[in-house]
Each structure stands twice: as C-alpha cells, then as structure tokens.
Amino acid sequence: MRSVTSLSFVRRPWRLLAEASALLIAAVVAFPLYWMVLSAFKPAGEIESSEPRPWTLAPSLDSFRRVFEQNEFGRYFLNSLVVACSVVIVSALIAFLAATAVTRFRFRLRTTLLIMFLVAQMVPVEALTIPLFFLMRDFGQLNTLGSLILPHIAFSLPFAIWMLRGFVKAVPQALEEAAYIDGASRSRFLWQILFPLVFPGLVATSVFSFISAWNDFLFAKSFIISDTSQSTLPMALLVFYKPDEPDWGGVMAASTVMTIPVLVFFVLVQRRLVSGLGGAVKD
C-alpha cells in the first residue's frame, strides 16, 4: 500500500508538468484569437496607440457597425456558406464511396491509386494555383462559385479518403456477410449499416474541409477577378485594408464575424468529432 502511494507521488509531478504545459500551449494558441476579439471592440484611438494594452476600458461596437454597413457583406457571407457547405457535402459523399471501394474491393492498380492520394497531399496549393486558373478559364468557371468549390473538393478528397479508409476497414467483414444472409442488398448495407458506422469519421473530415473552404483567400483572390458579387468573406477583409490608411478595427471585427460560423459548426459536431478522431469501429 505504501509503495503504491509513493509511486503516485512520483508520478504526480510529471502529471502536473504535463497539465501545466498543456495549459501554456492552449494559452499561446488562444492569445491571437483573444487579441483579435479585443481589437474588434477597441475604439480607434486604442488600436492605433503606440502602447497597446491587453484590455480596454471603453469597448465600442463601431468596428462591427462599419462591417455590417457594407452593402456586399451579406452576399459575401452567403457565398462563403454555399461554398463551404457544398464542399463538405460533396467531398464527404465521394470520399465515403471511394474509401469503401478501395477497402472492400480488389482491383488492378488499387495500391497505385492509394499512393497517388498520398502524393497529392504533398503538393503545395500555391504550386497548383496557376494551372488551376487556366483550367477554370478553359471550363468557363472564372468569376463563379464553381471555381472555388471544385478545387476545394479535389484538395479535400485525398485526406478524407485516407482517413475514412481506416473506418471502413475496421467494420467487421462478418457484419457485411450477416447482412447479406439476412437479405440486405449491397446498397442497403452501404447506406443503412456501413454509413452510420463510419459517420464519425465523415464528421472529422468534414471539419477540415469546412475550415479550409471557409477561410480560403488564395483561390478567391485568383479566380474571382471582376465579378465581386461572387466573392467570399475573406475577400471582404480587403474592403477595410487600404495601404495608406488600413482600418484595423474593421479587419478585426470582420475576422471575428468570420470565426463565429466555424465555432458554431464545431460545437454542433464536437461529439462526433471526438469519436471520429479517437478511432474507428472495433470488432
């Protein structure tokens, strides 16, 4: 009994050190978000002050007022929502079917296809922006939301397929055989049995797809050239950023508004996300 107690005291300092390190890392990660929200509520005089303070005694909503007074802000918000939701739904559906195919079926070049998915993750997005620009131009998709949706679907699929492949593989083969013995068709097994079991993995991949599409600035800046009605929320930040006299309060307020839908989406799927990142279905 005494040895167990002494062992717990030996382990406790290491546990306290780990918890303190976790809190320190969380504080470092959260500080930029805190400073963004704080700057959004600061009056213009405090933002431009040469002695910045991590608090404000005179919070103001002027920056948010300027953001919502922009005529196109609502349209930008709707465009971002359409792009992000389209990417999430379409990529999740395709990734689920593709992951099932490469896991449950044997066909030629299957390993080569999986390696290509992995290699696609290594190519930087910046290196493909110019080729994608000419591709979207040839397809007549420039200045449309399709020029933002299609590339994000393509970039989110390799990661989603690789992640979902583990979930599909973890579903016992005996479960599929039992379903067929009970008279279930392949499509019924796919959507009524397999799909609910791998749904946590779909949620986990959807979070990454949503964040990537929602925060995209590179494709929006490159593919939406003249038709500002097709712009997304990251482009709205340029309204407040002027080289001669940038409106930092407006930039921070618009960034805060942009962050809210991501937080809402995360709160809605957090339970599924935890189970999705924790592991797949076990036999």
N, C-alpha and C positions, 0 to 999 in steps of 0.2 A: 504493500500500500504506500509506504514511504517512497519507494523507488518510482512509482507511478507519479506521485505528487512532485517529486523532484524533477522528473522528466518533463512534466507540464510546465514547470517554472523555467526549464531550459529552453523549451520551445516558445514560450510566451514572448520573450524579447524579439525573436525573429518574426513572430506574427505581428507584433506591434510595429516593427520596422517595415514590414510589407504593407500594412494598412496605412502607415504614415506616407510611404512612397506613393501608394495609390491615390491618397488624398492630394498630395503635392502635384502629381501628374494631372489629376482632374482639375485642380485649380489653374494650372498653366493652360490647359486646353480650354477651360471655360472663360478665362480672362478676356480674350478677344471678343467673345460674344457679349460679355458684360460691358466692355468699353464701347461696343457698337450701340447697344441699347442706351447706355448712359449718354453718349454723344447725340443720339437722336432726341433726347429730352433736354439737352443743354441749350440755353439761349446762345445766339450767335457770338456774343461777346466772350463767353467762356470757352467756346470751341476754338476761337482764334487767339486765345490768350497764350502768351509765351510761357506761362507757368500752369500747365494742365494739372487738374486735381481729379482724383478718382471718385469724386462725388459732386453733387450740385445742390445748392440751397434754393435755387429758383427754377424748378422744372418747367418746361414750356412745351406746348404742342404745336408751335409754329412750323417746325420742320415737317411734321405729319400733315399739317394743313396744306403746305405747299405741294406735298406729294399727291394728296387726293384731289387737289385742284387742277392737276394736269389732265387735260381732256382725254388723252390716249391711255391713261394709266389702267383704267378698267379693261380696255381692249387688250393691252399687254398681258394683264393678269389672266384673262380668258384664254388667250393664245398659249400661254405657258401651261395652263391647266389641260388644254386639249392635247398639246404635245406630250406632256408627261404621262397623262392617263393612257394615251394611245400607245406609247412606248411600253408601258407596264403591261397592258393587256395583251398586246400582240406578241411581245417578246416572251411573256410567260407561257402563252399558248404554244408558240413554236418550240420553245425550249423544252416544254413538257413532252411534246410528241417526239422531238429529236432525241431527248435523253432516253425515252422508252425504246426508241428504235435501236440506238447504239448499244443498249444494255440487254434487251431481250432477244434481239435477232442477230444471227450470224450472216454476214455478207462480205464480199470482197472489198478490200481497201478500208475496212472499218477502223483498223488501228491507224492507218494513214490519215483518215478523217479526224480522228481524235487528236492526233499530233498537230494537224492544221489548226484545230480550235485553240490549242495551247499556244502555238506560234502566233496566232492572230492577236493574242493578249499582249505579246511583247512589242508589237509595232506601235510607236507613239502616234497619238492622234494628229499631232502637228505635221507629221510627215505625210499624212494622207489627205490633208485639207485641200491642197491644190488639185490633186487628181479627183477628189470628190466634187470639187467646184465644177470642173469640166464635165464630169459625169452628170451632175444635176442640170447643168446647162444643156447638154445633149438631150436629156429627158424632158426638158422644158419645165423643170421644177423650181428654178430660181424664183425668189420672191414669193414662195408659197410655204405653208407649214409642212408640206410633204418633204421639202429639202432638209428639215430638221428631224422629222420623225424617222425617215428611212435610215439615215446614218446612225442614229442612236439605237435603233433596233439591231442593226448589224453589229455595232460595238458591244452591246449588252448580251448578245446571244452566246458567244463563246464561254464567258464566265458562267452564265446561267445553265448552259448545257453541262459543263463540267461539274457544277455543284449539284444539279438535280440527278446526275448520273449515279452518284452515291446513294441518294434516297431511293431511286428506283431499284438499284441493285440490292438494297437492304430489305426490300419487300420479299418475303419468303416465296420461293418457287412453288412450294406446296400449296400456298394460298391461291395462286393462279390455277393450279391443277384442280383444287377443290371447287373453285368457281365454275370451271368448265364441266366438271362432273355434275354439278347441280343445274346445268343447263344454261349458264350465262354465256352470252356471246362475247367475242373479243372486245367489241366496242363497249358493251355494258361493263365488263371488267375494267376496261380502261378508265371510264368516266365515273362509275359508281363505287369502285373499290380502290383502284390504284390512285386516282386523282386525290381523294380525301386523305390518303396516307402520306402523300408527298406534298400536300398543301403547305405545311410549314416551310419546306424548302423553297416553294414558289414565293412565299411571302418574303423570305430572306433575300432572294434575288431581286424581287420587285422593289425593295427598299433602295438597293444600289441603283437600279435602273431609274427609279423616280428621282433620286437626288441628282444623278448625272444629267438627266434631261432637263430638270427644273433649273439647275444652276448653269446650264450651258451658255457661254458667251462667244466662244470661238466660232461655232457653226452659225449662230445667229448673226454675228458680225460679218461673216464671209458670204453667206448665202442669201441673206435678206439685204438687198442692195438699195433699191429705190422705193419699194412699197412698204412704208412704215406701218401700215395697218396690219402687217403680218409679223411685226416684231414681237419679242417676248420680254418678260420682266427684266432680265439682265441688261437689255438694251435701254430700259428706262433710266438706268443709272447715268447714262451719258447725257441725259437732259440736265442733270444737276452738276455734271462735271464740265467745267469750262476752263481751258488752260490759263486764262488770265485771272479769273475770279471763281474758283470752284466753290460750290455750295456744299460743304462737308456735312452740314446738318441734314440737308435733303438726301445726300448719298446714304448717310447712316439710317435715316428714317425709312427710305425705300428698301435698304438692305434688311432692316428689321421686319418690315411687312413681308418681304420675300421669304424670310425664315419661318414665319408663322405656319404656312401650309405644310412645310416639311415636318415641323414639330407635331402638328395635328395628325398627319399621316403616320408618323412614328408612334404616337400614343395609341392610335387605333389598332395598329398591328404589332404592338410590342410583345404581347404574349406569344403570338405565333412566331415572332421573330426570335425570341429567346429559345423556343423549342427547335426552330429551324437551324439556328447556329449551334445548338447543343449537340445535334446529331440526328441521324436518320432513324427510320423504323427498325426495331430489333425483333429478331425472331423469338 
